[in-house]
Amino acid sequence: MTATGTFTLATRTGSAPLSWTTAALYTALVLAWLVVAGRSLRHATRHVRRPAGQIVD
């Protein structure tokens, strides 16, 4: 919400500093999504049910 609000404000005012702030906020948002997605995949792969008798590291 902060990134989209800053984008709207930057677009309406034509402010260069707000445009740079928008780019930084969107970059931080995408990085956060990638971290969460990576950790979710790691968690999912570590907690897959394995057949009985299979050795798990």
C-alpha positions in Angstrom: 0.0 0.0 0.0 2.9 2.4 0.8 4.5 1.8 -2.6 1.3 2.3 -4.6 0.4 5.4 -2.6 3.9 6.9 -3.1 3.6 6.1 -6.8 0.3 7.9 -7.1 1.7 10.9 -5.2 4.8 11.0 -7.4 2.7 10.7 -10.6 0.4 13.5 -9.6 3.0 15.9 -8.4 5.8 15.0 -10.9 8.3 14.9 -8.0 11.6 13.2 -8.9 12.5 12.4 -5.2 9.1 10.7 -4.8 9.7 8.7 -8.0 13.1 7.5 -6.6 11.3 6.6 -3.3 8.7 4.7 -5.2 11.4 2.7 -7.0 13.1 1.9 -3.8 9.8 0.8 -2.1 8.9 -1.4 -5.0 12.3 -3.0 -5.0 12.1 -3.7 -1.2 8.6 -5.2 -1.7 9.8 -7.5 -4.5 12.8 -8.6 -2.4 10.5 -9.3 0.6 8.3 -11.4 -1.7 11.3 -13.4 -2.9 12.5 -14.0 0.6 9.1 -15.2 1.8 8.7 -17.4 -1.3 12.1 -19.0 -0.9 11.5 -19.7 2.8 8.1 -21.1 2.0 9.5 -23.5 -0.6 12.3 -24.5 1.8 9.8 -25.2 4.5 7.6 -27.2 2.2 10.4 -29.3 0.9 11.7 -30.1 4.4 8.3 -31.2 5.6 7.2 -33.5 2.9 5.9 -36.8 4.2 8.3 -39.7 3.3 7.4 -43.4 3.2 8.1 -45.3 6.4 11.7 -46.7 6.6 13.3 -44.0 4.4 16.3 -42.4 6.0 16.1 -38.6 6.4 19.2 -36.4 6.8 
